[in-house]
Amino acid sequence: MWKNLIVLKAGCLLVGLVLFNSCKHEPFWNSQQNGGGTDICFETEILPDLVSGCGRSGCHNGGNSKDNLTTYAGLMSAQMINLEKPEESKIIEVLLKTKDSDRMPPPPDARWSDAKIQKLLRWIEQGAKNTTNCAASCDSSVFTFTKVKSITDQYCLGCHSGSTPGGGINLSTYAGVKAIADNGQLVGAVRHQSGFEAMPPSGSPLSECNIRVIEKWINSGASNN
């Protein structure tokens, strides 16, 4: 009987360890099981999130004493990347904080989505390389609102969302995007035209292909398609 009891306890302990390890740090630490082998491009996939989510005025945009997270050099010099233990990178840790006073970006800005944090972690695991001139994935022949929103979500939502969006412009909804599309502000901003505040305000501008997508969508009637 004692022998069976010992075997039963050992089995329970083994199951407990398996369950604990399988759920610890989910969904981020096991990133290699979630497309970790796919190359992440810093210029087109990581930098836009940093500019939008960290580089608004008064934050980490190089315009004050805080670290500049709107460039590759600024990110690396801020010592926020741990190549030996990617999951312990400072930037990952602050993005995952649940206490409002500790997390980045701080309220009222929205917390980064799990997908964005996952992508950033995978990039660090791949060596945090300054990859530029990546193979273009943009197709300007597709210019639906769904495509436009994917662009504004990546490049603009960090500033223009939440309860206090930058400039009073909330781009998290169709109505918000349509309003600045109709008055010419959207194209003027992304084209960096005179009389408009350049968007994104720091970091790399939108690619010509992405700008054409926006212009074609507006010229075709700016439908919610």
C-alpha positions in Angstrom: 0.0 0.0 0.0 2.8 2.5 0.9 4.5 1.7 -2.3 1.4 2.5 -4.3 0.9 5.7 -2.3 4.4 6.8 -3.1 4.0 6.1 -6.8 0.7 8.0 -6.8 2.2 11.0 -5.1 5.2 11.0 -7.5 2.7 10.9 -10.4 0.7 13.8 -9.0 3.9 15.8 -8.5 5.0 15.1 -12.1 1.6 16.2 -13.5 1.7 19.3 -11.3 5.2 20.3 -12.6 4.1 19.7 -16.2 1.0 21.9 -15.8 3.0 24.6 -14.0 5.7 24.8 -16.6 3.2 24.7 -19.5 1.3 27.7 -18.2 4.1 29.8 -16.7 4.7 33.1 -18.5 2.1 32.2 -21.1 1.5 33.4 -23.8 4.9 35.1 -24.2 7.8 32.8 -23.1 7.1 30.0 -25.5 7.2 32.3 -28.5 9.3 29.9 -30.6 6.2 27.7 -30.7 4.2 30.6 -32.2 6.0 31.4 -35.4 9.3 32.3 -33.7 11.2 31.1 -36.8 9.6 33.8 -39.0 12.0 36.7 -39.5 10.7 39.9 -38.0 11.7 43.1 -39.8 12.6 45.9 -37.4 11.9 48.7 -39.8 8.4 47.7 -40.8 7.2 45.5 -37.9 8.8 46.7 -34.7 9.7 50.4 -35.2 6.1 51.5 -36.0 4.9 50.0 -32.8 7.7 51.8 -30.8 7.0 55.1 -32.5 3.2 54.8 -32.0 3.3 53.3 -28.5 6.3 54.9 -26.9 7.3 58.0 -29.0 4.5 60.4 -28.4 5.4 64.0 -27.3 6.6 64.0 -23.8 7.5 60.4 -23.7 10.4 58.4 -25.3 10.8 60.4 -28.5 14.2 62.0 -27.9 12.7 65.4 -27.2 13.4 65.3 -23.5 15.7 63.5 -21.0 13.9 60.2 -21.4 15.3 57.4 -23.6 14.6 57.8 -27.3 12.8 54.6 -28.4 11.9 55.9 -31.9 15.2 54.7 -33.5 17.2 51.5 -33.4 20.2 53.2 -31.9 18.1 54.8 -29.2 16.4 51.5 -28.3 19.7 49.7 -28.0 21.5 52.5 -26.1 18.7 52.5 -23.6 19.8 49.0 -22.5 16.2 47.7 -22.7 17.1 44.6 -24.7 18.5 41.4 -23.1 19.7 39.1 -25.9 20.8 36.3 -23.5 17.4 36.2 -21.8 14.9 37.9 -24.1 12.0 37.4 -21.8 13.9 39.4 -19.2 14.4 42.4 -21.4 13.4 45.6 -19.6 11.1 46.6 -22.4 9.2 43.3 -22.3 8.9 43.5 -18.5 7.4 47.1 -18.5 5.0 46.3 -21.2 3.7 43.3 -19.2 3.3 45.2 -16.0 -0.3 45.2 -14.7 0.0 48.0 -12.2 -0.9 51.3 -13.9 1.9 53.2 -12.2 4.5 50.8 -13.5 3.4 49.7 -16.9 4.4 51.3 -20.2 2.8 53.0 -22.0 1.1 54.5 -18.9 -2.6 55.3 -18.7 -4.6 56.7 -20.3 -2.8 55.1 -23.2 -3.9 51.5 -23.8 -1.8 48.6 -22.9 0.0 46.9 -25.8 -1.8 44.0 -27.2 -0.5 40.5 -26.6 0.2 40.1 -30.3 2.5 43.2 -30.3 4.4 42.1 -27.2 4.7 38.6 -28.7 6.1 40.0 -31.9 8.6 42.2 -30.1 9.8 39.2 -28.0 10.3 37.1 -31.1 12.4 39.9 -32.7 14.6 40.0 -29.6 15.0 36.2 -29.7 16.1 36.4 -33.3 18.9 38.7 -32.3 17.2 42.1 -32.2 18.7 43.0 -35.6 18.4 46.3 -37.3 16.7 44.9 -40.4 15.8 47.4 -43.0 14.7 47.4 -46.7 12.8 44.2 -46.0 10.8 42.6 -48.7 7.8 44.7 -49.4 4.5 43.2 -48.4 2.4 46.2 -49.3 0.0 46.0 -52.2 -1.6 49.3 -53.1 -4.1 47.6 -55.4 -6.0 46.6 -52.2 -7.4 49.8 -50.7 -10.3 48.8 -48.4 -10.9 50.4 -45.0 -9.7 47.1 -43.5 -6.4 47.6 -45.1 -6.3 51.3 -44.1 -7.1 50.5 -40.5 -4.3 48.0 -40.4 -2.0 50.8 -41.3 -3.4 53.4 -38.9 -3.6 50.8 -36.1 0.1 50.1 -36.5 1.4 53.6 -37.0 -1.1 55.8 -35.2 -3.2 54.1 -32.6 -0.6 54.4 -29.8 -1.3 58.2 -29.8 -4.7 58.4 -31.3 -6.8 56.2 -29.1 -8.1 55.8 -25.6 -9.9 58.4 -23.4 -7.5 61.2 -24.2 -6.3 60.7 -27.8 -3.7 63.0 -29.2 -5.1 66.1 -30.7 -8.5 64.9 -29.8 -8.4 62.5 -32.8 -9.4 58.9 -32.1 -8.5 56.6 -34.9 -9.7 53.4 -33.3 -13.0 53.6 -35.2 -14.2 54.0 -38.7 -15.9 57.3 -37.8 -12.6 58.7 -36.4 -10.5 57.8 -39.5 -13.3 58.9 -41.9 -13.5 62.3 -40.3 -9.8 63.2 -40.9 -9.9 61.5 -44.3 -12.8 63.8 -45.4 -11.2 67.0 -44.2 -7.8 66.3 -45.8 -6.0 66.0 -42.5 -5.1 62.3 -42.9 -3.3 62.7 -46.3 -1.8 66.0 -45.3 -0.3 64.5 -42.1 1.1 61.3 -43.7 2.4 63.3 -46.7 4.1 65.7 -44.3 2.5 68.6 -46.2 2.9 72.2 -45.1 0.3 73.3 -42.6 -0.2 69.8 -41.2 1.5 68.1 -38.3 3.6 65.3 -39.7 2.5 61.8 -38.8 4.1 59.7 -37.5 5.8 62.6 -35.7 9.1 60.7 -35.2 10.7 57.7 -36.7 10.3 56.5 -40.2 7.4 58.0 -42.3 4.9 55.7 -43.9 6.0 54.0 -47.0 4.9 55.4 -50.4 2.8 52.2 -50.9 0.9 52.7 -47.6 0.2 56.3 -48.4 -1.1 55.3 -51.8 -3.4 52.8 -50.1 -4.8 55.6 -48.0 -5.2 58.0 -50.9 -6.9 55.4 -53.1 -9.3 54.5 -50.3 -10.2 58.2 -49.8 -10.6 58.8 -53.6 -12.8 55.8 -54.0 -15.3 57.2 -51.4 -13.7 56.2 -48.1 -16.2 53.4 -47.6 -16.4 51.2 -44.5 -15.4 48.1 -46.4 
